[in-house]
């Protein structure tokens, strides 16, 4: 084993020891806060295309739940701001902001957690009408993925507070 290989091995072992010493545990690992969480949260049915993208991502990350012990309710709000405006007052870029309010309940209907998640993305409006509409839809889908991922992260971080 060469000297550089030994240094790399020793640095990796030292990093592993530091992480283990600080109490770090993988969320889904044995004893982790999210162990056994997959498939345990039923998400309210979507009512719009944007909500469909949100629920699809949540179920992708959390697993689709049948008879689950937890229920996730949500409300999505989006707003669009004009960013790039030409001297002819034509908009060339938009910011799409989103707000996701949620409540996590148990089977008895008790609220175990609630909050609000925000996120944003942008899209260009410099092409044809079809290109702009496609970019807008894509931005909306990206925004729902961003909001869903942030919500899953929050649920994982707080799982030890609301799980028995």
matplotlib code that plots the C-alpha trace (Angstrom):
import matplotlib.pyplot as plt

x = [0.0, 1.4, 1.9, -1.0, -3.3, -2.5, -3.1, -6.5, -7.4, -6.4, -8.3, -11.4, -11.1, -10.7, -13.7, -15.8, -14.7, -15.6, -19.1, -19.7, -18.5, -20.9, -24.0, -24.8, -27.2, -28.7, -32.4, -33.5, -30.8, -31.3, -32.4, -32.7, -35.7, -37.3, -36.8, -40.0, -41.6, -41.9, -45.5, -46.8, -48.1, -51.2, -51.2, -54.5, -55.6, -54.5, -57.0, -54.8, -51.9, -49.5, -50.8, -50.6, -46.8, -46.4, -48.2, -46.3, -43.0, -44.1, -45.2, -42.0, -40.0, -42.3, -43.9, -47.6, -49.6, -52.7, -54.1, -51.5, -51.3, -50.6, -52.4, -50.8, -53.1, -51.7, -52.5, -50.4, -50.3, -48.2, -47.5, -45.7, -43.5, -42.3, -38.5, -37.0, -38.8, -37.7, -37.9, -41.1, -42.6, -42.3, -41.6, -38.7, -38.3, -40.7, -40.1, -42.5, -42.9, -44.6, -45.9, -46.9, -48.9, -49.2, -50.7, -49.7, -52.4, -52.6, -55.7, -57.4, -57.2, -54.6, -52.2, -48.7, -47.0, -47.7, -45.9, -45.2, -42.6, -41.5, -39.6, -39.1, -37.9, -37.9, -38.5, -37.8, -40.4, -38.2, -39.3, -42.6, -45.9, -45.7, -42.1, -43.2, -46.1, -43.9, -41.3, -44.0, -45.4, -41.9, -41.1, -44.4, -43.3, -39.9, -41.4, -43.6, -40.5, -38.7, -41.6, -42.1, -38.4, -38.3, -41.4, -39.9, -36.7, -38.7, -40.7, -37.5, -35.9, -39.0, -40.0, -38.6, -40.9, -44.2, -43.5, -44.0]
y = [0.0, 3.3, 6.3, 8.3, 5.2, 4.9, 8.6, 8.3, 5.3, 7.0, 10.2, 8.1, 6.2, 9.5, 11.0, 7.9, 8.0, 11.7, 11.1, 8.1, 10.0, 12.9, 10.7, 10.8, 8.0, 7.6, 8.6, 5.2, 3.1, 0.9, 3.2, 6.2, 8.6, 7.5, 3.7, 2.0, 5.3, 4.2, 3.6, 5.0, 8.4, 8.6, 11.9, 13.6, 13.2, 15.9, 18.3, 20.1, 19.2, 20.9, 19.0, 15.8, 16.5, 17.2, 14.0, 11.9, 13.1, 12.6, 9.1, 8.4, 9.5, 8.2, 5.3, 4.9, 4.2, 2.1, 1.9, 4.2, 5.4, 9.0, 11.4, 14.3, 17.2, 20.1, 23.3, 24.7, 28.3, 29.7, 33.2, 34.4, 37.6, 39.2, 39.6, 40.4, 43.2, 44.8, 48.4, 47.5, 46.1, 42.5, 40.0, 37.7, 35.9, 34.9, 33.8, 31.1, 31.1, 28.4, 28.0, 24.6, 24.5, 21.1, 19.2, 15.7, 13.8, 10.5, 8.1, 9.9, 13.2, 14.8, 17.2, 15.8, 18.4, 21.4, 24.1, 25.9, 25.3, 27.8, 27.5, 29.1, 28.5, 30.5, 30.1, 32.0, 33.5, 34.4, 31.7, 31.0, 30.9, 27.1, 27.2, 29.6, 27.4, 24.3, 26.2, 27.4, 23.8, 22.5, 25.2, 24.3, 20.6, 21.6, 23.7, 20.9, 18.6, 21.2, 21.7, 17.9, 17.3, 20.0, 18.6, 15.1, 16.4, 18.2, 15.1, 13.0, 15.5, 15.7, 12.0, 11.3, 14.0, 12.6, 8.9, 6.6]
z = [0.0, -1.0, 1.3, -0.3, 0.0, 3.7, 4.3, 2.5, 4.6, 7.8, 6.9, 6.2, 9.4, 11.4, 9.7, 10.5, 14.1, 14.4, 12.9, 15.1, 18.2, 17.6, 17.8, 14.1, 13.1, 9.6, 9.6, 8.1, 9.9, 12.9, 15.8, 13.4, 13.8, 10.6, 11.0, 9.9, 8.7, 5.1, 4.1, 7.5, 6.3, 4.1, 2.1, 1.2, -2.4, -4.8, -6.4, -8.9, -11.3, -8.9, -5.9, -8.0, -8.5, -4.8, -3.7, -6.3, -4.9, -1.2, -2.0, -3.8, -0.8, 2.0, 0.3, -0.6, 2.5, 2.8, 6.3, 7.8, 11.4, 10.3, 7.9, 6.2, 5.1, 3.1, 1.3, -1.6, -2.6, -5.5, -6.7, -9.8, -9.9, -13.1, -13.1, -16.4, -18.1, -21.3, -22.3, -24.2, -21.0, -22.1, -19.4, -20.1, -16.7, -13.9, -10.3, -9.1, -5.3, -3.3, 0.2, 1.6, 4.9, 6.4, 9.4, 10.4, 12.5, 14.1, 13.8, 16.6, 14.7, 17.1, 15.5, 15.9, 13.8, 11.6, 9.8, 6.6, 4.0, 1.3, -1.9, -5.3, -8.8, -12.0, -15.7, -18.9, -21.2, -24.1, -26.5, -28.2, -26.4, -26.3, -25.0, -22.2, -21.2, -21.1, -19.0, -16.6, -16.2, -15.7, -13.1, -11.2, -11.1, -9.9, -7.2, -6.0, -5.8, -3.8, -1.4, -1.0, -0.3, 2.3, 4.0, 4.0, 5.5, 8.2, 9.0, 9.2, 11.6, 13.8, 13.7, 17.2, 18.6, 17.2, 16.9, 19.9]

ax = plt.figure().add_subplot(projection="3d")
ax.plot(x, y, z, "-o")
ax.set_aspect("equal")
plt.show()
